[in-house]
Amino acid sequence: MADWRNQTAITEFFLLGFGELPDLQILLFLIFLVMYMATVSGNTLIMVLIVADQHLHTPMYFFLGNLSCIETCYTTTILPRMLASLLTGDRTISVSGCITQLYFFGSLVGMECCLLAAMSYDRYLAICKPLHYSTLMNTRFCLHLAAGSWLNGFLALTILVLFLSQLIFCGPNEIDHFYCDAIPLIELSCSDTHQVILMDFILSCVFTLPPFLLTLMSYMCIIATILRIPSTTGRQKAFSTCSSHLIVVTIFYGTLMIVYLLPKRDTLRDLNKVVSLCYTVLTPLVNPLIYSLRNREVKEALSKAVSKCGFHRNVQIHLD
């Protein structure tokens, strides 16, 4: 372990990304550009609708607005950088830039875990404790849950980054991924990484396992309650209030588990990249579609907003 002290520390990493597909760089750039624009537009539209429409000023939509904000932010921490590398061919990123990307992306993923748990608890109260829902899920409690979700994510990654900043990088500088992730970054260090790996494991358990278990327990209680409803119409109505969120939870945690529990073998690296795209790019893209297409209130708010825009445009035309 003494050899690294005499070596020169590197100042930048090389994100390999999708460099093994040189003939498809422009096509990939166009695909990811369209996906990024659609993600930002869709999630921004949901946030605007929730703020503008009084009927959407409920805990469920308050959390949905936070979720759309988080997903817009964490897609923005990855895709613009990836789009630039696809367009220019420059795949380098500074050590500080890599750690900064890891900090914001990791924080936002941690926030989403906590927020999905808060949303599942909200659905649990709405379906399993309907008579006490308005009392328990009041405005103050909603704000505390949202603030706690944001703070937890930043706190976890602040601790991890403090440990990462102590590492020395002096050997290979190629990261076989399209963004900076913790384990590939730690593997490139030529200093002792045992403490950092242990801290990464502890933080993952402390900050992501409880929200996951809370989400799981909430939906077990929800499903048990729905199955006890005697009428088919009642069961369908109860399930429709949480089906969109359940789909989002399944996609998010399903892809996250595949990425981080998949054996770290060279033969599976390409599969790891593809699955990573699901929760970094695809999930934020489809979430607005899932919530808008499966949710009557969102569709009605969107319809009213379109009608108002059309009305004002017609008025303006007549005035001119």
N, C-alpha and C positions, 0 to 999 in steps of 0.2 A: 503493500500500500504506500510505500514511500516514494515510488517512482514518479507519481503524478506531480510532486512538488517541484521537480526540475523541468516540467513541460510547460509550454506556453498555453495559456487559457484561450479558448476560442471565443469569438465575439458574435458569431451568428450561426444559425442552423439552416439546414436545407430541407424544406418540406417537399418530399417526393410527390405527394398528392397523386394525380393521375398522369404523371409524366411518362408512364409506360405505354400511353396511348397517344403518341404524337400527332397522328392523323386526325384525331377527334377533338383536338383542343378547341377549335373554333365552335364546333357543334356543341361541346360541353359548356363552353362559355355562354352561348345563346340560350341553352336549356336552363342553366342555373340563373342567368340574368332574368329570364321570364319568371322562374319560380320565386326568386327573391322579390321582384316587383309585385307579384301576386300575393306573396306572404305579407309584405309590408302594407299593401293596399287593403287586403282582407282584414287583417287584425286592426289596422287603424280605423276602418269603417265600423267594426264592432265597438271599438272604444268610443267613437263619436256618437253612435246610436245610443249606447248606454248612458252617456252624459246628457244627450239631447232629449231623450224620451223619458217622460215621467213614469211611464208604466214599467220601465226597466230599472227603476231605482229600488231594487230589492237586493238582499244579501247574495243570492245566486248570481245575479248579473254584476254585482260589485266585484265578486271574486273572478268572474269571467273577464271583466275589464282588466283586472290585474294580470290574469293569465295571458291575455292578448298582448299586453305591454311587455311582459317577460319574454314571450316567444319572439316578438319583434326585435327586442334587444339582443337575445342570444343568437338569433340568426344573423344579426348585423355584426356580431363579433367574429363570425367565421366567413360568411359568403363574400363580402366585399374584398377581403384579402385573397380569397380563392379565385374570384373573378379576375382580379388584377394579375395573378400569376398565370392564369390560363391565357390571358390576352397578351401579356408581355413575355411570358416564358421565364420571368424572374421568380424563383421559388425560395429565395433567401429571406430569412427573418432574423432580426437580432435576438440575442439571448433575453434581453429585457423585454423586447416586444413579444417574444414567445411566452414568457412568464406572465406578462400582462394579459395576453389573450386567454391563457389558462385561468387566470384569476377571475376575469369577468365571465367567461363561459361556465366555469365550474360553479361560481356563485349563483348564476342564473339557473343552472340545472338544479342546484340545491334548493333554491327558492321555489322552483316548480314542484319539486317533491312535496314541500311543506304546503304549498298552495293547493295542490290536488288533494292532500289530506284534509285541508280546511273545507274544500268544496264537498268532499265525500261526507264529512261530518255534518255539513249544512243539509245535505240530502237525507242523511240519517235522521236528523231532528225533524225535517219536514214530513217524512214518511212514517217514522216510528214514534215520534212524539209531537203529533200535529197540534194538540191543544196547548202545548207549552212552547211551540216554535217561536212565536213572536216575542215572547218574554226572554227566552234563552239566547236566540240569535238576534240580539238588538244591535243598534248602530255602533255602540262602543265596543262590543265584543267582536264585531266584524272588523273594525279598525285594528284592534289588538291582534287578531289572527293574521291579517294582511301584513301589518308592520312586523310581526314576529317572523313571518315567512321571509320577508326581505332581509331582515337582520341576521337570521340564522345562516342564510346562504353566504353573505359577506363575511360573517364571523368565521365560519368553517374554512373558507379559502384564505382568509387573512393569516390564520394560524399555519396552514400548509405552505403558503408562499414565504412566510418567515423562515421556515425550515429549508425550502427550496433555494432561497437566496444565499444560503451558506454553502451550497454545493459548488464544486469546481468542475468545469467542462473543458477537457483538453484532448479528448480522443476523437472518435467518429462524431460527425455533426449532421448525419442524415437521419431524419425522422420519416419513417415510412407511413405517413398519414397526410391528410389534407388540413389538419389543424394541430395545435399543440395540446397534447393530452398528458396527464401526470405521469403515468407509468412509462411510456416511450421516452419522455424527457428524463426521468430519473435513471433509466437504463443507460443513458449516454454519459452520465457523470463518472468521473474517474476518482472521486473521493468516496468515503464510506457512506453508503446510502441506507444502512439498516434502520437508523432512527427515522428517516424520512418515510420509508416504506411502512414502518410500524405506525407512524403518525397518520399517514394516508389511510391505512386500514381502520384505525380508531375513529378518525373523523367521519369516514364513510359509514361506519356502524352507528355512531352517535347521532349524526345529522340526517341520514337518509333511511336507516332501518326503521326507527320509530314512526316517521310519516307513512312509510309503506305499510307497516303493520296496522296502523290506525285506519288507513284506506281500506285494507283487506277486511278488517273487523267490521268497519262501517257497512261495507257491501254485503258481508255475510248476514248481518242483522237486517239490512234492507231487503235482501232476497227472501229471508225467512218470514219477514212481515208481509211481503207481497204475496207469498204463497199461501198465507193464512186468510187472505181476502176472499170471501165466498164467490163473488161475481167475477166473470171473465172481464167485463167492462171495467170494473174497479181495478183489477190487476193490471190491465193494459194502461189505464190512466196513471196509476202509481209508477209503473215501470217507465212510462214515457218521460216522467219528470227527471229521471236520472240516467236514461239510456245514452244520451250524448256524452255525458261526463264519463260513464263507464267505458265507452268506446275509446275516448281519449286516454284514460288511465291504462287500458289494456295495451294500446299502441305504444305509449310512452315507456311503461315499465317493461313490456315485452322486449322491445328493441334494446333498451338499456341493459337488461339482464343478459341478452345474447352477446352484446359487445363486451361486457366486463366479466362474464363467466365463461366465455368461449376460450378454449385452450390457446395460449399464445404460441402458435406454431407458424412457421413461414408459409405453409400451404393454406392457412386460413386467414392470412393478412388481407387478401383482396376481399374475402367475404366480410371481414371486420369493417373494412372501409364502406362497403355497400350498406351494411346494417347501420353503421354510424350515420350514413346519409338519411336514414329513416327518421331518427329522432333529432337530428340537427337541421334538416331541410324539409323533409316530407311532413313530419308531425305539425310544425308551425304553419305549413301551407294548408293542410287539410282541416285543421281545427276550426277555422272560420266557416268552412263548408259544412262540417259536421253540425256545428251549433246553429247555423242559419237554416240549413235544409231540414233539420229534424226538430226545429223549435218554432212554435207558432208565434210566440211573442216577438222574437227577433224578426221573423218574416213580416209581421204586421208593422213593426217599427220601420223596417226598410221600405215597405210599401208606402207608408205615410210620408217618409222622407222624400221618396221619389215623387210622390204626388205633389208635395209642397214645392219641390224644385220645378216641376213642370208647370205648376200654377204661377209661380213667380216669373218664370220665363215667358209664359203667355201674356201675363200682365205687362211685362217689360216690352214685349213685341207690340202690343196695342198702344202703349204710351208713346213708343217711337214713331 
